[in-house]
Amino acid sequence: MPSKLPNWLKIVLILAAFGLVRSPVENSLRRKMNTAGMLLPTPGHSAMAQMGQSALMGMLGGLRTLVATGYLLDSYRHFDNADWDANRKSLLLATYLEPTEESHWVDLVWHRGINAPAWLETRARLPEIEKRILYHEYTRDAIELGEAGLKNLPKSVEIRKQMAEVYREKIKDPCGTAKMYKEMLGLEGAPMYANRFYGYFLSECPGKEKEGYDHLVNLYWEGSHNHLPTLIKKILVLQEELDIPVPLWIREKDPDAQKQINRRIKKPKPLPGGIVIP
């Protein structure tokens, strides 16, 4: 007579069978809901693809936020240890559990696109060729992760600001930087400088210099609130580089040259009693 199976094994077998039956149904339902726009798309990274989101969400229920916080804290431990792949995985799991939590995506782009490359530049003991390969991998991955975040949060200013920093500081791509600032325009919470920064970086984008110049000149003529030293300096340089006809030049002095003049002018020392001889 065959021996009886232990209770724990029976439970495992029942759960496994239930999962095999339920998984295809859930996957089909999820595809239909995505098509109908009832579910937010999730990032298509391998760490995510290996998990069934609907099954995970159902299992965790109200504990999702707690588990996501655990992964977030875990990511900072990996940050301290400069374990960038483990840091990425933990943050990606946090975003997977809470795909509409903006700060998770910002942290993901920040660590992957700013901190990891900075570590390579200053502390990593690796051959130079390996550093360059990893640097390119980290920064491009940061941009791809940011784009995945924008699919979930299309109106996010903070994600775009972090992506702009990666483009500007690490990739040295003025075209990508300009694109991020342009996308911020008109969004709630966009910084006041976004319109100017769009013009600054567009003027440095190969083939877009004239378009950037026109944008900055339009800002200048909007009013004195835009007559800032950096904007004036940019226009003065561009109008010469682009051979703009002299009658169309703005009539401003070079802010840097004026600063040097001011530094050379020494104020007379006051006499006793506060009397100043001009």
Buried (B, 14 or more C-beta within 10 A) or exposed (E): EEEEEEEEEEEEEEEEEEEEEBEEEBBEEBEEEEEEEEBEEBBEBEEBEEEBBBBBEEEBEEEBEEBBEBBBEBBBEBBEEBBBEBBBBBBBBBBBBBBEBBBBBBBBBBBBBBBBBBBBEEEBEEEEEEBEEBBEBBBBBBBBBBEBBBEBBEBBBBBBBBBBBBBBBBBEBBBBBBBBBBBBEEEEEBEEEBBBBBBBBBBBBEEBBBBBBBBBBEBBEEEEEBBBEEBBBBBBEBBEEEEBEEEEEBEBEBBEEEEEEEEEEEEEEEEEEEEEEE
